């Protein structure tokens, strides 16, 4: 056997020993098999605080949605500390007392000045518009040469139906633009009915008969 063969054998032997040292051996899991049992891990550092428990199971609804007060949380932590004496000592900060003066409900009324805030509403309240022409005045419709004729006819029809419009809703004195489209919105040309009202019909008939009686 020559020097080259002997050197190769020594190199392969040293390489095998190095690989065997690098591969870690099987480590037993301290808590046993992964399942419903928590794993117990030991802390062996310089600042050894003992063993602690790692919860391996996902928390259930009773833990996720648990509602408890500050005192209840502290009491639960104390009970867990008593069940596991190896845990670190639990220290809670002292509660800061803001004041020992009892609450006086009249203090706010006598010390806080009233604050006024003006809020502009998103609608406008106005008097009733008995002669409003929605298509021409509000939405800007133009029918060409016949626009003045249609507008005048609508106006005289509203004048003739003034008693009806006043009496069909006698207790309403104001109106607002709530529910209407804004001026200039693309609203189609529509015919707005006057509606059916018994009080308006009686008032209109009474005015007609009164005019006939006055001007036979």
Helices and strands as residue ranges (DSSP letters): H 3-22, E 39-42, E 51-54, H 61-64, H 70-83, H 105-111, E 125-127, I 134-138, G 144-146, H 147-160, H 162-167, E 174-176, H 198-214
